[in-house]
Amino acid sequence: MLQRLVDDLKDGTGLALRMTSLAAAAAISLFISTAFVTAAAFVFVLNKHGALYACLSGAAIYLVLTLLAAGIYLYRKKQIQKRPVEQTKSMLQTALSDPVILATGLQVVRTIGVKRLIPILAIGGVALGLMASRQAADDETSDD
C-alpha cells in the first residue's frame, strides 16, 4: 500500500515535470513563429494599405492567439480538476477491497489495543489533513 502511494507520487511528479517542459518548449516555439508571422503580415499590410491597417492586423493576430491560449488553458484546467478525484476513489476502493490489508488492520487493532490506537489514529489524521491541505494549496498555485 505504501509502495503504491510512493509510486503514484513519483508518477505524478514525473508527469508534471514532463508537461511543464513540453509547455515551455511549445511556448518558446509559438513565440518565435508568431513573431515571424506578425512581422510578415505587418510588412505585407503596410505595403498594401498603410501603417494604421498594419498595426490593426498585428493586434488582431495577437488577440486571436490570446483567445486560443485562454481556451486551451481553461479546458486543461477542468481536465486536471476531474482527474485527482477519480484516482482517490479508485485507490480507496482498492485498499478497502483488499483482504490482506483488512486482515492486517484487524491484527494491528488486536495487538495494540483500541485505547492505545485512538491517539495514534488522531495524530495520523491530523498529519494526513495537513499533508492534504498542503497538496491542495500546491495544486491551486500550479493551476494559476
C-alpha atoms as a printed R data frame, in Angstrom:
    type eleno elety resid chain resno       x      y       z
1   ATOM     1    CA   MET     A     1   0.000  0.000   0.000
2   ATOM     2    CA   LEU     A     2   2.753  2.428   0.958
3   ATOM     3    CA   GLN     A     3   4.760  1.469  -2.109
4   ATOM     4    CA   ARG     A     4   1.737  2.194  -4.305
5   ATOM     5    CA   LEU     A     5   1.420  5.667  -2.785
6   ATOM     6    CA   VAL     A     6   5.117  6.331  -3.397
7   ATOM     7    CA   ASP     A     7   4.814  5.075  -6.988
8   ATOM     8    CA   ASP     A     8   1.757  7.291  -7.567
9   ATOM     9    CA   LEU     A     9   3.663 10.288  -6.191
10  ATOM    10    CA   LYS     A    10   6.653  9.550  -8.452
11  ATOM    11    CA   ASP     A    11   4.413  9.141 -11.495
12  ATOM    12    CA   GLY     A    12   2.554 12.379 -10.733
13  ATOM    13    CA   THR     A    13   5.784 14.317 -10.253
14  ATOM    14    CA   GLY     A    14   7.295 12.918 -13.442
15  ATOM    15    CA   LEU     A    15   4.150 13.727 -15.391
16  ATOM    16    CA   ALA     A    16   4.085 17.286 -14.060
17  ATOM    17    CA   LEU     A    17   7.743 17.801 -14.971
18  ATOM    18    CA   ARG     A    18   7.248 16.446 -18.498
19  ATOM    19    CA   MET     A    19   4.137 18.576 -19.015
20  ATOM    20    CA   THR     A    20   5.937 21.698 -17.788
21  ATOM    21    CA   SER     A    21   8.956 21.198 -20.037
22  ATOM    22    CA   LEU     A    22   6.717 20.408 -23.008
23  ATOM    23    CA   ALA     A    23   4.664 23.544 -22.344
24  ATOM    24    CA   ALA     A    24   7.829 25.652 -22.092
25  ATOM    25    CA   ALA     A    25   9.168 24.319 -25.407
26  ATOM    26    CA   ALA     A    26   5.808 24.909 -27.082
27  ATOM    27    CA   ALA     A    27   5.605 28.432 -25.681
28  ATOM    28    CA   ILE     A    28   9.064 29.355 -26.949
29  ATOM    29    CA   SER     A    29   8.353 27.923 -30.403
30  ATOM    30    CA   LEU     A    30   4.981 29.645 -30.528
31  ATOM    31    CA   PHE     A    31   6.556 32.970 -29.577
32  ATOM    32    CA   ILE     A    32   9.207 32.758 -32.295
33  ATOM    33    CA   SER     A    33   6.822 31.643 -35.027
34  ATOM    34    CA   THR     A    34   4.259 34.248 -34.028
35  ATOM    35    CA   ALA     A    35   6.887 36.951 -34.195
36  ATOM    36    CA   PHE     A    36   7.791 35.987 -37.767
37  ATOM    37    CA   VAL     A    37   4.173 35.645 -38.891
38  ATOM    38    CA   THR     A    38   3.323 39.001 -37.338
39  ATOM    39    CA   ALA     A    39   6.321 40.678 -38.986
40  ATOM    40    CA   ALA     A    40   5.410 39.208 -42.370
41  ATOM    41    CA   ALA     A    41   1.762 40.229 -42.030
42  ATOM    42    CA   PHE     A    42   2.768 43.702 -40.866
43  ATOM    43    CA   VAL     A    43   5.081 44.264 -43.850
44  ATOM    44    CA   PHE     A    44   2.506 42.882 -46.296
45  ATOM    45    CA   VAL     A    45  -0.345 45.066 -44.968
46  ATOM    46    CA   LEU     A    46   1.992 48.078 -44.647
47  ATOM    47    CA   ASN     A    47   2.879 47.864 -48.337
48  ATOM    48    CA   LYS     A    48  -0.754 47.371 -49.419
49  ATOM    49    CA   HIS     A    49  -2.825 49.561 -47.086
50  ATOM    50    CA   GLY     A    50  -0.638 51.674 -44.820
51  ATOM    51    CA   ALA     A    51   0.580 51.833 -41.234
52  ATOM    52    CA   LEU     A    52  -2.822 52.043 -39.475
53  ATOM    53    CA   TYR     A    53  -4.167 48.846 -41.012
54  ATOM    54    CA   ALA     A    54  -0.823 47.104 -40.475
55  ATOM    55    CA   CYS     A    55  -0.955 47.836 -36.744
56  ATOM    56    CA   LEU     A    56  -4.580 46.715 -36.520
57  ATOM    57    CA   SER     A    57  -3.816 43.438 -38.295
58  ATOM    58    CA   GLY     A    58  -0.971 42.769 -35.832
59  ATOM    59    CA   ALA     A    59  -3.321 43.405 -32.918
60  ATOM    60    CA   ALA     A    60  -5.909 41.058 -34.444
61  ATOM    61    CA   ILE     A    61  -3.345 38.260 -34.772
62  ATOM    62    CA   TYR     A    62  -2.357 38.565 -31.119
63  ATOM    63    CA   LEU     A    63  -5.978 38.785 -29.993
64  ATOM    64    CA   VAL     A    64  -6.806 35.501 -31.747
65  ATOM    65    CA   LEU     A    65  -3.742 33.801 -30.251
66  ATOM    66    CA   THR     A    66  -4.610 35.060 -26.762
67  ATOM    67    CA   LEU     A    67  -8.177 33.774 -27.005
68  ATOM    68    CA   LEU     A    68  -6.939 30.418 -28.267
69  ATOM    69    CA   ALA     A    69  -4.418 30.066 -25.435
70  ATOM    70    CA   ALA     A    70  -7.011 31.049 -22.815
71  ATOM    71    CA   GLY     A    71  -9.466 28.476 -24.159
72  ATOM    72    CA   ILE     A    72  -6.871 25.702 -24.081
73  ATOM    73    CA   TYR     A    73  -5.842 26.684 -20.543
74  ATOM    74    CA   LEU     A    74  -9.404 26.569 -19.231
75  ATOM    75    CA   TYR     A    75 -10.090 23.229 -20.930
76  ATOM    76    CA   ARG     A    76  -6.918 21.680 -19.470
77  ATOM    77    CA   LYS     A    77  -7.653 23.084 -16.014
78  ATOM    78    CA   LYS     A    78 -11.063 21.371 -15.997
79  ATOM    79    CA   GLN     A    79  -9.457 18.082 -17.045
80  ATOM    80    CA   ILE     A    80  -6.888 18.273 -14.246
81  ATOM    81    CA   GLN     A    81  -9.545 19.049 -11.634
82  ATOM    82    CA   LYS     A    82 -11.538 15.934 -12.591
83  ATOM    83    CA   ARG     A    83  -8.582 13.531 -12.511
84  ATOM    84    CA   PRO     A    84  -7.485 13.538  -8.807
85  ATOM    85    CA   VAL     A    85 -10.988 12.757  -7.548
86  ATOM    86    CA   GLU     A    86 -11.177  9.664  -9.759
87  ATOM    87    CA   GLN     A    87  -7.715  8.472  -8.650
88  ATOM    88    CA   THR     A    88  -8.517  8.946  -4.953
89  ATOM    89    CA   LYS     A    89 -11.741  6.993  -5.224
90  ATOM    90    CA   SER     A    90 -10.104  4.096  -7.050
91  ATOM    91    CA   MET     A    91  -7.193  3.935  -4.600
92  ATOM    92    CA   LEU     A    92  -9.538  3.938  -1.597
93  ATOM    93    CA   GLN     A    93 -11.758  1.277  -3.150
94  ATOM    94    CA   THR     A    94  -8.705 -0.874  -3.872
95  ATOM    95    CA   ALA     A    95  -7.450 -0.529  -0.301
96  ATOM    96    CA   LEU     A    96 -10.821 -1.349   1.251
97  ATOM    97    CA   SER     A    97 -11.440 -4.322  -1.022
98  ATOM    98    CA   ASP     A    98  -8.028 -5.929  -0.399
99  ATOM    99    CA   PRO     A    99  -8.496 -8.681   2.224
100 ATOM   100    CA   VAL     A   100  -4.800 -8.669   3.166
101 ATOM   101    CA   ILE     A   101  -4.963 -5.003   4.181
102 ATOM   102    CA   LEU     A   102  -8.167 -5.531   6.140
103 ATOM   103    CA   ALA     A   103  -6.702 -8.545   7.957
104 ATOM   104    CA   THR     A   104  -3.528 -6.605   8.740
105 ATOM   105    CA   GLY     A   105  -5.564 -3.703  10.113
106 ATOM   106    CA   LEU     A   106  -7.586 -6.001  12.357
107 ATOM   107    CA   GLN     A   107  -4.411 -7.664  13.603
108 ATOM   108    CA   VAL     A   108  -2.874 -4.281  14.429
109 ATOM   109    CA   VAL     A   109  -6.003 -3.292  16.377
110 ATOM   110    CA   ARG     A   110  -5.908 -6.575  18.322
111 ATOM   111    CA   THR     A   111  -2.194 -6.301  19.052
112 ATOM   112    CA   ILE     A   112  -2.034 -2.646  20.097
113 ATOM   113    CA   GLY     A   113  -5.490 -2.311  21.565
114 ATOM   114    CA   VAL     A   114  -8.224  0.189  20.895
115 ATOM   115    CA   LYS     A   115  -7.347  2.510  23.805
116 ATOM   116    CA   ARG     A   116  -3.759  2.930  22.606
117 ATOM   117    CA   LEU     A   117  -4.692  3.090  18.945
118 ATOM   118    CA   ILE     A   118  -7.085  6.062  19.214
119 ATOM   119    CA   PRO     A   119  -4.358  8.684  19.960
120 ATOM   120    CA   ILE     A   120  -2.155  7.243  17.205
121 ATOM   121    CA   LEU     A   121  -5.019  7.466  14.703
122 ATOM   122    CA   ALA     A   122  -5.784 11.029  15.832
123 ATOM   123    CA   ILE     A   123  -2.185 12.126  15.227
124 ATOM   124    CA   GLY     A   124  -2.162 10.301  11.897
125 ATOM   125    CA   GLY     A   125  -5.424 12.005  10.898
126 ATOM   126    CA   VAL     A   126  -4.024 15.439  11.716
127 ATOM   127    CA   ALA     A   127  -0.849 14.680   9.740
128 ATOM   128    CA   LEU     A   128  -2.897 13.414   6.787
129 ATOM   129    CA   GLY     A   129  -5.081 16.544   6.898
130 ATOM   130    CA   LEU     A   130  -2.030 18.823   6.909
131 ATOM   131    CA   MET     A   131  -0.499 16.904   4.022
132 ATOM   132    CA   ALA     A   132  -3.738 17.058   2.017
133 ATOM   133    CA   SER     A   133  -4.128 20.799   2.639
134 ATOM   134    CA   ARG     A   134  -0.543 21.397   1.580
135 ATOM   135    CA   GLN     A   135  -1.091 19.372  -1.602
136 ATOM   136    CA   ALA     A   136  -4.334 21.260  -2.323
137 ATOM   137    CA   ALA     A   137  -2.521 24.578  -1.861
138 ATOM   138    CA   ASP     A   138   0.275 23.413  -4.207
139 ATOM   139    CA   ASP     A   139  -2.315 22.354  -6.802
140 ATOM   140    CA   GLU     A   140  -4.057 25.750  -6.620
141 ATOM   141    CA   THR     A   141  -0.804 27.644  -7.129
142 ATOM   142    CA   SER     A   142   0.227 25.441 -10.038
143 ATOM   143    CA   ASP     A   143  -3.169 25.907 -11.753
144 ATOM   144    CA   ASP     A   144  -2.888 29.708 -11.666
